Amino acid sequence: MDDLDRQILDILRRDARTPYTEIADEIGTSEGTVRNRVERMMDDDVIERFTISTRTGNVQAMLEISVEVDVDTKAVADRMAEWDEIDFVWMVSGEQDIVLVVDAADTRGVNDLITKARNQDEVMSTKTRLILEEQLG
């Protein structure tokens, strides 16, 4: 990956629907170059998927989860990724092992997910942070 790839990714992170012609104009290359590089990054799994951000009026939160030491963290994370209100599941280092990014209809929905997480045999503790505002970088 070179500087041109990084410039393309920076633009696509802000708006995945940006036309290749606009990207090409902004970074000073051709539309074909942008298209080829995006396709290559997709083939190489640098770009995993294109997604959207929404403003639904829902309550968004990060649910930080600590699991027992002898637990298969990936198996727990994979199971939690299937829960309806979960946007992202991150396996992280530090005090917590898993972070769930939640998009629930209301605080009751967030609380239900906290309870669901705490009811998992492998979960030792949870910490919840409500997301007050989100800005793209």
VOSETOR-518465 format. One line per 10 residues: number of its first residue (from 1); their letters; for each residue y negated, x, z negated of C-alpha. Coordinates in steps of 0.5 Angstrom, whole numbers. Example, Ala and Ser with C-alpha at 12.3 -4.5 7.8 and 13.67 -1.06 7.14 Angstrom:
BEGIN
1	as	9:25:-16; 2:27:-14
This chain:
BEGIN
1	mddldrqild	0:0:0; -7:3:2; -14:1:1; -14:-4:7; -8:-8:4; -12:-8:-3; -18:-11:0; -14:-16:4; -10:-18:-3; -17:-18:-7
11	ilrrdartpy	-19:-24:-2; -13:-28:-2; -13:-28:-10; -20:-31:-10; -18:-36:-4; -11:-36:-1; -13:-40:5; -18:-36:7; -17:-35:15; -15:-28:17
21	teiadeigts	-21:-28:22; -25:-29:16; -22:-23:12; -22:-19:18; -29:-20:19; -30:-18:12; -26:-12:11; -28:-9:19; -21:-10:22; -18:-14:27
31	egtvrnrver	-15:-21:26; -8:-18:28; -8:-13:23; -9:-17:17; -4:-22:20; 1:-16:21; -1:-13:14; 0:-20:10; 7:-21:14; 9:-14:12
41	mmdddvierf	7:-15:4; 11:-22:4; 17:-18:7; 16:-13:2; 15:-18:-4; 8:-15:-5; 6:-22:-4; 11:-27:-8; 8:-33:-6; 1:-37:-4
51	tistrtgnvq	-1:-42:-10; -7:-46:-12; -11:-47:-18; -13:-54:-20; -18:-58:-24; -14:-64:-27; -18:-65:-33; -11:-63:-37; -11:-58:-43; -9:-51:-41
61	amleisvevd	-6:-47:-46; -2:-40:-47; 4:-41:-52; 6:-34:-54; 13:-33:-56; 17:-28:-61; 25:-28:-60; 30:-25:-64; 32:-18:-62; 39:-19:-60
71	vdtkavadrm	37:-24:-55; 37:-24:-47; 29:-25:-46; 30:-26:-39; 35:-32:-40; 30:-35:-45; 24:-34:-40; 28:-37:-34; 30:-43:-38; 23:-44:-40
81	aewdeidfvw	21:-44:-33; 24:-50:-31; 20:-54:-36; 15:-59:-33; 9:-57:-36; 10:-49:-35; 5:-46:-29; 8:-39:-31; 12:-35:-35; 11:-28:-37
91	mvsgeqdivl	15:-23:-41; 11:-18:-44; 10:-13:-49; 7:-13:-56; 8:-17:-62; 11:-23:-57; 16:-23:-52; 14:-29:-48; 8:-32:-46; 8:-39:-43
101	vvdaadtrgv	2:-42:-39; 2:-49:-40; -2:-55:-36; -1:-61:-40; -4:-68:-40; -7:-68:-47; -6:-64:-53; 0:-68:-55; 3:-65:-49; 2:-58:-51
111	ndlitkarnq	4:-60:-58; 11:-63:-55; 12:-56:-52; 11:-52:-58; 16:-56:-62; 21:-56:-56; 20:-48:-56; 21:-48:-63; 27:-52:-63; 30:-46:-59
121	devmstktrl	35:-42:-63; 33:-36:-60; 25:-37:-62; 23:-34:-68; 15:-36:-68; 10:-38:-63; 3:-37:-63; -2:-42:-59; -8:-41:-55; -12:-46:-52
131	ileeqlg	-15:-44:-45; -23:-46:-45; -25:-44:-39; -22:-40:-33; -25:-36:-28; -22:-32:-22; -23:-25:-22
